[in-house]
Amino acid sequence: MTTQNITLALASAAVSIRLADVPTPVLTIARQAVLDWFGVTVAGAGDPATEMLVGYLEHEGGQPHCGLIGRPGRLPASAAAALNGTASHALDYDDVNFSIPGHATAPVLAAALAVAEEVHATGPQLLEAFLAGYETSCRIGQLVAPNHYTRGFHATATLGCFGAAVASARLLGLDAEATARAMGIAATRAAGLKAAFGSSCKALQVGEAARGGLVAARLAQRGMDAPGDMLGHKLGFARTHSDDIAIHAALGAPRYVDDFAEATAQDAPVYGYHLENNLFKFHNSCYETHSAIECALHIVRGASFATADVAAIEIRVNPHCDDICNIASPATPLQARFSLRQTVAMALSGKSTADPLAFDADSVADLQLLELRELTRVVLDPALRVPETVVRIRLRDARTLEHRHDSSIPGADLGAQQARLVAKYKALCLAWMSASAVDALEQAVAQLEQVGDVGELARLTVVQRH
């Protein structure tokens, strides 16, 4: 057993991040993550789960220090973090990193933005805090991979709580020792279960992670103590939440991860930042359905046939997907986002999987989609890595169409990725915000290093919800 203080080592790495040292491509991805977060949060602000939560939080009251994304009103910082964190994950449209595995940006930015507004932080300060929190979440993800996730923990929430604590601590100006205490306090609050997938509790867990991390940092600032190494202690977070403890992966150089596992492959590309492994979502469904959707779209583009011509569909995935996105008969729009059968049926039928409104009660009950779901068999194949999927379609004229796709590869062309993300952002926001506000927010994020008060970003999103 190592005598190294893992918590302090990670805290020290987090406080050492300086924007001047960050490569330009990494800063580009960071700004892209911020823009994408605003888009999905504005759209998610009207989700029923968000509406229920805001009613409760407004009833509780408190000092209204911080603005809300995509709606009027103000709440205490921790409540704003909880609400904005829930909204950012309500549609399950936020970005992904397999190092966790999960959604690294959502809880970190929700907490960071609330604290940043409270302390009147600048754009560069927000970016540094975001990078510190994001990288810490991913490093702890590698510390406990892969067993933490496979045994049933919702890593976005559990690990996101640490990232939210570190981002908040950075904005509060805490040193490495105090940041380590914030992480220790966060370890007592980090929670989340994969059993919640397909329900509103999945998003709520992300909001609570943001709130928990923010509160942990504030308590550390006030001097609350915590055990010296809550991550590495024999009864600490890592050893109680995983059978796999990979200290070298957590503290070493980030590597490309494509299988929800410890990144130890000698030939895996080495990065300077885990953010370089960030994966943006362009389908509004569980990320583990994306390869299947891309397979279906490729087949549709390459062959001429009608859905009535389909005799059978086979979706071959890693067994890991069975616990995540294999809801055979989704009964709600949220469950539909976690259904390989439903999302492939939508892709084959020409129904947009990029539009949140396409996942509605009508699509769940659509007879054409139901018929395609009934023709579909999901095969669990351990020979495939988690992101890999093979879709095979047998037509009534005896033709067989097949395609394989791997959704784990980060975008190499950041310019093309920016264009896709701006299109996604505008499609999500223009339904709620004025065109001038949408453009102003996009420009502000594009020039985030020049923003003097990040509270202005939240104010640009204020709209009346009906």
Backbone torsions as a table, in degrees:
resi	resn	phi	psi	omega
1	MET	NA	132.5	-177.2
2	THR	-70.8	149.8	174.6
3	THR	-96.8	-0.6	-179.0
4	GLN	-70.6	139.2	176.5
5	ASN	-83.3	99.1	-175.4
6	ILE	-65.0	-41.3	-178.1
7	THR	-61.2	-46.7	-179.4
8	LEU	-67.4	-36.3	178.6
9	ALA	-62.2	-44.0	178.8
10	LEU	-69.4	-37.6	177.4
11	ALA	-64.1	-40.2	179.0
12	SER	-64.4	-40.2	177.2
13	ALA	-63.5	-39.0	-177.5
14	ALA	-67.2	-43.1	-177.1
15	VAL	-75.1	-13.6	-178.8
16	SER	-85.9	-9.8	-178.2
17	ILE	-66.5	127.4	177.1
18	ARG	-127.1	134.4	-175.7
19	LEU	-58.0	-34.6	-178.5
20	ALA	-63.7	-22.9	-178.6
21	ASP	-92.9	-7.0	-174.2
22	VAL	-84.6	127.2	179.5
23	PRO	-60.2	150.1	-178.0
24	THR	-55.8	-44.8	179.0
25	PRO	-60.4	-35.8	179.3
26	VAL	-67.8	-40.1	176.5
27	LEU	-64.3	-36.2	176.9
28	THR	-61.4	-46.1	179.4
29	ILE	-64.4	-37.4	178.6
30	ALA	-61.7	-45.9	178.1
31	ARG	-64.8	-36.6	176.9
32	GLN	-62.6	-40.8	178.9
33	ALA	-63.7	-39.5	178.3
34	VAL	-64.6	-45.9	179.9
35	LEU	-62.2	-44.8	179.7
36	ASP	-62.2	-40.3	178.8
37	TRP	-60.6	-44.0	178.8
38	PHE	-62.3	-41.7	-179.6
39	GLY	-61.2	-49.9	-177.2
40	VAL	-71.1	-28.0	-179.6
41	THR	-75.5	-41.1	175.4
42	VAL	-58.8	-46.4	-180.0
43	ALA	-66.9	-37.3	-178.9
44	GLY	-77.3	-10.9	-178.5
45	ALA	-65.5	-21.3	179.4
46	GLY	-98.6	3.9	179.8
47	ASP	-65.3	146.1	-179.9
48	PRO	-53.6	-38.1	179.8
49	ALA	-63.3	-40.6	178.7
50	THR	-66.9	-41.5	179.4
51	GLU	-61.1	-42.7	179.0
52	MET	-64.4	-41.7	-177.9
53	LEU	-68.3	-41.6	-178.5
54	VAL	-65.1	-35.0	176.6
55	GLY	-60.9	-42.7	179.2
56	TYR	-67.7	-45.1	-176.9
57	LEU	-67.2	-38.5	176.8
58	GLU	-66.1	-35.7	177.1
59	HIS	-63.3	-38.4	178.9
60	GLU	-68.1	-33.9	178.1
61	GLY	74.0	-159.4	-177.2
62	GLY	123.5	-179.2	-178.4
63	GLN	-72.4	116.3	-174.1
64	PRO	-80.3	73.8	-174.8
65	HIS	-80.7	-29.3	-165.5
66	CYS	-126.4	145.8	179.0
67	GLY	-79.0	163.5	-179.9
68	LEU	-110.2	143.7	-178.8
69	ILE	-81.7	125.3	173.7
70	GLY	79.4	12.2	179.7
71	ARG	-160.1	159.3	177.9
72	PRO	-76.6	172.9	176.9
73	GLY	97.7	164.4	179.5
74	ARG	-138.4	154.5	-178.7
75	LEU	-140.5	166.6	170.0
76	PRO	-57.1	156.6	-173.4
77	ALA	-57.0	-46.4	-177.2
78	SER	-66.6	-35.3	178.2
79	ALA	-70.3	-38.8	177.2
80	ALA	-63.4	-40.4	177.4
81	ALA	-62.2	-42.9	179.6
82	ALA	-63.7	-44.2	-177.7
83	LEU	-68.8	-48.2	-177.9
84	ASN	-67.1	-34.1	176.4
85	GLY	-65.8	-40.7	176.9
86	THR	-64.9	-45.3	180.0
87	ALA	-61.7	-37.2	-176.2
88	SER	-68.8	-19.6	-178.4
89	HIS	-113.0	-1.5	-173.3
90	ALA	-60.9	-36.3	-179.6
91	LEU	-90.8	-6.1	-175.0
92	ASP	55.2	42.9	-175.7
93	TYR	-115.2	5.4	-176.7
94	ASP	-86.1	161.7	-170.2
95	ASP	-67.4	168.4	-168.6
96	VAL	-133.7	149.0	169.1
97	ASN	-140.6	122.8	-176.8
98	PHE	-70.3	-12.2	176.3
99	SER	-64.8	-21.5	-177.8
100	ILE	-81.3	-53.3	-13.0
101	PRO	-83.5	143.9	-179.9
102	GLY	157.4	-153.7	-172.1
103	HIS	-105.1	99.0	-170.9
104	ALA	-75.7	-32.9	-171.2
105	THR	-75.3	-41.6	-167.5
106	ALA	-53.0	-58.8	-177.4
107	PRO	-69.7	-32.5	-177.8
108	VAL	-66.6	-48.8	-178.2
109	LEU	-70.3	-34.3	179.0
110	ALA	-60.9	-43.6	177.6
111	ALA	-71.0	-45.6	-175.7
112	ALA	-61.8	-41.7	-177.4
113	LEU	-66.2	-37.5	179.0
114	ALA	-65.0	-47.6	179.2
115	VAL	-65.8	-40.7	-178.9
116	ALA	-59.5	-41.4	178.6
117	GLU	-67.0	-38.7	-178.1
118	GLU	-65.3	-37.4	-177.3
119	VAL	-100.4	6.8	179.2
120	HIS	58.3	49.7	-178.9
121	ALA	-74.9	159.2	177.2
122	THR	-92.1	170.6	176.5
123	GLY	-58.7	-47.3	177.7
124	PRO	-59.3	-37.8	178.4
125	GLN	-65.8	-39.1	177.2
126	LEU	-64.1	-42.5	179.9
127	LEU	-62.9	-43.8	178.5
128	GLU	-62.6	-42.5	179.8
129	ALA	-65.4	-41.5	178.6
130	PHE	-61.0	-47.3	179.6
131	LEU	-61.6	-41.9	-179.8
132	ALA	-62.2	-45.2	-179.5
133	GLY	-69.8	-42.7	179.9
134	TYR	-60.7	-49.6	-177.1
135	GLU	-64.3	-37.6	179.5
136	THR	-65.5	-43.5	177.2
137	SER	-56.1	-45.6	-178.1
138	CYS	-68.0	-38.5	179.7
139	ARG	-65.7	-40.1	177.2
140	ILE	-70.4	-31.6	173.6
141	GLY	-58.1	-43.0	178.5
142	GLN	-71.7	-28.1	176.8
143	LEU	-60.5	-38.5	-172.4
144	VAL	-112.0	10.6	-179.2
145	ALA	-80.4	150.1	-4.9
146	PRO	-95.0	-6.1	-168.1
147	ASN	-66.3	-31.5	-178.6
148	HIS	-54.7	-46.9	-177.9
149	TYR	-76.5	-42.5	-175.4
150	THR	-69.5	-24.0	178.4
151	ARG	-82.1	-4.9	169.8
152	GLY	121.3	5.4	178.9
153	PHE	-84.0	139.4	176.3
154	HIS	-82.8	94.0	-169.3
155	ALA	-63.1	-29.8	176.5
156	THR	-54.5	-41.2	-177.6
157	ALA	-83.1	-48.3	-176.7
158	THR	-63.2	-49.3	-177.4
159	LEU	-81.1	-28.7	176.8
160	GLY	-63.7	-27.8	177.0
161	CYS	-63.1	-40.8	176.6
162	PHE	-65.4	-44.4	179.3
163	GLY	-61.7	-40.3	178.1
164	ALA	-64.6	-38.4	178.6
165	ALA	-64.6	-44.0	-178.6
166	VAL	-67.6	-43.0	178.5
167	ALA	-61.7	-43.4	179.0
168	SER	-64.6	-43.1	179.2
169	ALA	-61.1	-38.6	-179.7
170	ARG	-62.9	-43.1	-179.8
171	LEU	-69.5	-26.1	177.8
172	LEU	-85.0	-3.4	177.1
173	GLY	76.6	25.5	-179.0
174	LEU	-75.2	145.0	177.1
175	ASP	-81.5	-177.5	-174.5
176	ALA	-61.8	-41.5	-177.8
177	GLU	-65.0	-43.6	179.4
178	ALA	-69.9	-35.3	177.0
179	THR	-65.0	-38.7	176.4
180	ALA	-62.8	-37.6	176.4
181	ARG	-66.1	-39.0	176.5
182	ALA	-60.5	-40.5	177.6
183	MET	-66.3	-37.1	177.4
184	GLY	-64.7	-41.8	176.2
185	ILE	-65.0	-41.2	178.9
186	ALA	-61.1	-33.1	-179.5
187	ALA	-60.5	-27.5	179.2
188	THR	-81.4	-9.9	-175.7
189	ARG	-115.3	-9.8	-174.4
190	ALA	-72.7	117.0	-175.7
191	ALA	-149.1	157.3	177.2
192	GLY	158.7	136.7	-175.7
193	LEU	-126.8	137.8	177.7
194	LYS	-67.2	-16.9	176.0
195	ALA	-59.0	-20.7	-179.0
196	ALA	-79.8	-9.2	-177.3
197	PHE	-58.8	136.4	-177.4
198	GLY	90.2	4.4	178.0
199	SER	-132.4	169.0	179.2
200	SER	-65.8	-20.7	-179.6
201	CYS	-64.2	-24.6	178.3
202	LYS	-61.0	-47.3	178.4
203	ALA	-69.6	-39.0	179.8
204	LEU	-59.6	-38.5	178.5
205	GLN	-60.3	-35.0	179.4
206	VAL	-70.1	-42.0	176.2
207	GLY	-61.9	-40.8	179.1
208	GLU	-68.2	-31.0	175.8
209	ALA	-64.8	-42.9	177.7
210	ALA	-62.4	-45.5	178.9
211	ARG	-63.1	-46.0	-177.9
212	GLY	-60.9	-41.6	179.0
213	GLY	-66.9	-41.8	178.5
214	LEU	-61.6	-47.2	-179.9
215	VAL	-62.0	-40.1	179.2
216	ALA	-59.4	-43.0	179.9
217	ALA	-66.8	-41.5	179.0
218	ARG	-63.5	-40.2	178.9
219	LEU	-68.3	-38.8	176.1
220	ALA	-62.7	-39.1	177.5
221	GLN	-59.9	-34.0	-179.5
222	ARG	-84.0	-1.9	174.4
223	GLY	101.9	5.5	179.4
224	MET	-61.7	137.3	-177.4
225	ASP	-90.9	164.4	175.8
226	ALA	-152.3	155.4	175.7
227	PRO	-52.8	152.5	-171.5
228	GLY	-62.2	-31.3	-178.2
229	ASP	-143.1	77.9	-176.8
230	MET	-69.7	-17.9	174.3
231	LEU	-81.2	-45.6	-172.2
232	GLY	-95.9	-8.5	179.7
233	HIS	-56.9	147.7	-177.5
234	LYS	-61.4	-21.5	174.7
235	LEU	-115.7	21.2	-177.2
236	GLY	-87.1	-165.7	-172.3
237	PHE	-61.6	-49.7	-172.2
238	ALA	-61.8	-49.1	-173.5
239	ARG	-78.6	-18.0	174.6
240	THR	-90.5	-15.2	-175.4
241	HIS	-113.5	1.8	-179.2
242	SER	-161.8	150.4	171.4
243	ASP	-92.0	-7.1	-177.3
244	ASP	-114.4	112.1	179.3
245	ILE	-115.9	111.1	-174.9
246	ALA	-118.6	82.4	-176.6
247	ILE	-63.9	-39.7	-179.5
248	HIS	-62.5	-35.6	179.0
249	ALA	-71.4	-35.2	-179.3
250	ALA	-71.7	-37.8	-174.4
251	LEU	-98.7	-12.1	-177.9
252	GLY	-86.4	-174.1	179.3
253	ALA	-67.6	137.4	178.2
254	PRO	-60.3	138.8	176.0
255	ARG	-120.4	157.2	175.1
256	TYR	-61.0	127.0	-179.6
257	VAL	-120.1	128.8	-178.2
258	ASP	-131.5	10.2	-173.4
259	ASP	-142.2	30.7	178.6
260	PHE	53.0	32.6	-172.0
261	ALA	-133.0	175.2	175.9
262	GLU	-63.8	132.3	-176.1
263	ALA	-88.9	85.9	-177.5
264	THR	-116.6	-6.1	-177.5
265	ALA	-57.9	128.2	-175.4
266	GLN	-65.1	-27.2	-178.4
267	ASP	-94.1	4.3	178.6
268	ALA	-70.1	133.8	179.2
269	PRO	-57.3	140.6	179.4
270	VAL	-100.4	136.4	-179.5
271	TYR	-118.9	166.7	173.2
272	GLY	-84.6	-28.8	-176.1
273	TYR	-138.1	143.2	174.3
274	HIS	-63.2	-25.6	179.6
275	LEU	-58.1	-25.0	179.0
276	GLU	-68.8	-14.3	174.6
277	ASN	-93.0	6.4	-175.4
278	ASN	-64.0	139.4	-179.9
279	LEU	-122.1	119.9	178.8
280	PHE	-88.5	148.4	-178.0
281	LYS	-98.0	130.3	175.9
282	PHE	-118.5	8.3	168.7
283	HIS	-126.2	136.2	-174.4
284	ASN	-86.3	60.5	-179.4
285	SER	-150.8	171.8	177.1
286	CYS	-48.9	136.4	-175.0
287	TYR	-61.0	-27.2	-179.1
288	GLU	-74.1	-4.9	171.1
289	THR	-91.9	-10.8	-169.9
290	HIS	-67.4	-38.9	178.4
291	SER	-63.6	-39.3	178.5
292	ALA	-64.5	-41.9	177.8
293	ILE	-61.6	-45.6	-179.9
294	GLU	-62.8	-37.1	175.4
295	CYS	-60.3	-47.9	-178.2
296	ALA	-62.1	-43.1	179.6
297	LEU	-64.8	-39.1	177.8
298	HIS	-62.6	-42.8	-179.7
299	ILE	-64.5	-42.0	-179.9
300	VAL	-63.5	-41.0	-179.7
301	ARG	-67.7	-28.4	-172.3
302	GLY	-97.2	-7.3	-177.2
303	ALA	-142.8	152.5	179.9
304	SER	-102.1	115.1	175.8
305	PHE	-164.1	159.4	176.2
306	ALA	-102.8	158.9	179.4
307	THR	-60.8	-28.3	178.0
308	ALA	-67.3	-17.5	179.3
309	ASP	-82.3	-8.6	-174.9
310	VAL	-78.6	127.6	178.2
311	ALA	-100.3	-34.0	-179.1
312	ALA	-161.1	149.3	178.1
313	ILE	-129.3	133.0	174.7
314	GLU	-121.3	127.6	176.2
315	ILE	-114.8	114.6	-176.3
316	ARG	-105.4	120.8	-176.0
317	VAL	-136.8	165.7	172.9
318	ASN	-65.3	144.6	-179.1
319	PRO	-56.6	-23.2	178.2
320	HIS	-54.9	-32.6	-176.3
321	CYS	-70.1	-17.0	-176.6
322	ASP	-60.5	-34.7	-178.4
323	ASP	-85.9	-5.4	-170.5
324	ILE	-115.0	-51.4	-168.4
325	CYS	-136.1	31.3	-178.2
326	ASN	-114.1	44.1	174.4
327	ILE	-74.1	110.2	-171.6
328	ALA	-69.8	-40.9	-176.1
329	SER	-129.0	78.1	-177.9
330	PRO	-61.7	135.8	-178.7
331	ALA	-105.0	-12.1	-178.8
332	THR	-134.3	160.8	176.6
333	PRO	-57.9	-36.5	179.6
334	LEU	-66.5	-42.1	176.4
335	GLN	-64.0	-32.8	179.5
336	ALA	-60.7	-31.2	179.0
337	ARG	-70.6	-13.6	179.9
338	PHE	-115.1	31.8	-178.4
339	SER	-125.7	112.8	175.1
340	LEU	-58.5	-42.5	-178.4
341	ARG	-62.7	-44.9	-177.6
342	GLN	-67.1	-46.4	-175.5
343	THR	-68.5	-37.8	176.2
344	VAL	-67.3	-39.5	177.2
345	ALA	-61.1	-40.9	178.5
346	MET	-63.5	-44.4	-179.5
347	ALA	-62.5	-42.3	-179.9
348	LEU	-67.6	-28.1	-176.7
349	SER	-91.2	1.3	179.6
350	GLY	79.7	16.0	179.0
351	LYS	-93.0	129.7	-172.9
352	SER	-64.1	126.7	172.3
353	THR	-94.2	1.2	177.3
354	ALA	-91.7	-17.8	-175.4
355	ASP	-96.1	116.6	178.5
356	PRO	-55.7	-31.7	-178.3
357	LEU	-70.6	-16.3	177.7
358	ALA	-72.3	-20.7	176.4
359	PHE	-93.1	82.5	-178.0
360	ASP	-131.6	-178.5	-178.2
361	ALA	-62.2	-34.3	-179.9
362	ASP	-65.6	-39.5	-179.4
363	SER	-68.8	-34.0	178.5
364	VAL	-65.4	-35.0	-177.4
365	ALA	-96.5	0.1	-176.7
366	ASP	-59.7	124.2	-175.2
367	LEU	-65.2	-37.4	178.5
368	GLN	-63.0	-44.1	178.5
369	LEU	-67.3	-37.9	178.8
370	LEU	-62.0	-41.6	179.2
371	GLU	-63.6	-40.9	178.5
372	LEU	-67.4	-38.1	176.7
373	ARG	-61.0	-39.2	-179.1
374	GLU	-67.9	-24.7	179.0
375	LEU	-85.8	-1.9	-171.0
376	THR	-100.4	137.7	174.6
377	ARG	-122.7	127.9	175.7
378	VAL	-96.8	123.0	-178.7
379	VAL	-108.8	126.8	179.3
380	LEU	-91.3	114.8	-171.9
381	ASP	-122.5	104.6	-178.5
382	PRO	-66.1	-12.1	177.7
383	ALA	-73.0	-17.8	178.2
384	LEU	-90.2	142.7	171.1
385	ARG	-72.7	164.4	-175.7
386	VAL	-55.1	-45.6	-177.2
387	PRO	-75.7	-17.8	-175.1
388	GLU	-76.4	141.4	176.3
389	THR	-143.6	142.8	172.6
390	VAL	-120.2	124.9	175.5
391	VAL	-112.0	127.7	178.6
392	ARG	-123.1	126.9	-179.2
393	ILE	-117.9	124.9	175.4
394	ARG	-102.9	124.9	-179.0
395	LEU	-94.6	161.9	-178.1
396	ARG	-68.4	-18.7	177.3
397	ASP	-89.5	13.6	175.0
398	ALA	82.2	-1.2	174.3
399	ARG	-70.9	147.2	173.7
400	THR	-123.1	126.8	-178.2
401	LEU	-115.9	133.4	-174.5
402	GLU	-143.8	145.2	174.9
403	HIS	-152.0	147.6	177.1
404	ARG	-116.5	141.0	179.1
405	HIS	-143.9	148.7	177.3
406	ASP	-125.8	113.6	-175.1
407	SER	-90.0	9.7	-172.9
408	SER	-90.6	-0.9	-173.1
409	ILE	-90.8	118.2	-179.6
410	PRO	-62.8	153.5	178.9
411	GLY	-65.5	131.2	-179.7
412	ALA	-89.9	-31.8	-179.1
413	ASP	-94.1	96.2	-175.7
414	LEU	-68.2	-27.1	176.5
415	GLY	-66.7	-45.9	177.3
416	ALA	-65.1	-38.7	177.9
417	GLN	-63.6	-40.2	178.3
418	GLN	-60.0	-44.1	-179.3
419	ALA	-62.1	-42.8	178.8
420	ARG	-65.3	-39.6	-178.8
421	LEU	-70.0	-37.8	176.8
422	VAL	-63.9	-41.8	177.7
423	ALA	-62.2	-43.6	177.9
424	LYS	-62.9	-47.9	179.7
425	TYR	-56.3	-47.2	-178.3
426	LYS	-67.6	-40.1	178.5
427	ALA	-61.2	-36.2	179.9
428	LEU	-76.1	-38.2	-171.6
429	CYS	-88.4	-31.1	-175.1
430	LEU	-66.2	-17.2	175.7
431	ALA	-72.3	-15.8	-174.3
432	TRP	-124.7	-35.9	-174.2
433	MET	-106.8	158.4	174.7
434	SER	-69.0	155.0	-179.7
435	ALA	-60.1	-36.9	-179.1
436	SER	-67.0	-38.7	178.9
437	ALA	-69.4	-39.1	177.5
438	VAL	-60.7	-45.7	-180.0
439	ASP	-66.9	-39.2	-178.7
440	ALA	-65.0	-41.3	179.7
441	LEU	-67.3	-40.8	177.9
442	GLU	-59.8	-44.7	-179.2
443	GLN	-67.0	-37.8	179.6
444	ALA	-64.1	-41.9	179.4
445	VAL	-69.0	-37.7	178.8
446	ALA	-62.7	-27.4	179.9
447	GLN	-117.3	40.8	-172.1
448	LEU	-59.2	-31.6	179.8
449	GLU	-65.8	-15.7	179.0
450	GLN	-100.8	-1.7	-177.8
451	VAL	-76.4	126.5	-177.6
452	GLY	-86.0	-25.3	-179.4
453	ASP	-144.5	108.4	-174.9
454	VAL	-70.9	-11.2	174.4
455	GLY	-59.1	-25.3	179.0
456	GLU	-64.7	-29.2	-179.9
457	LEU	-62.6	-46.5	178.4
458	ALA	-64.5	-39.0	-178.4
459	ARG	-63.7	-31.2	178.9
460	LEU	-66.3	-22.0	-175.1
461	THR	-92.0	-3.3	-173.0
462	VAL	-65.7	122.3	176.6
463	VAL	-139.0	157.7	175.7
464	GLN	-83.7	129.0	177.1
465	ARG	-95.1	138.5	-178.7
466	HIS	-107.1	NA	NA
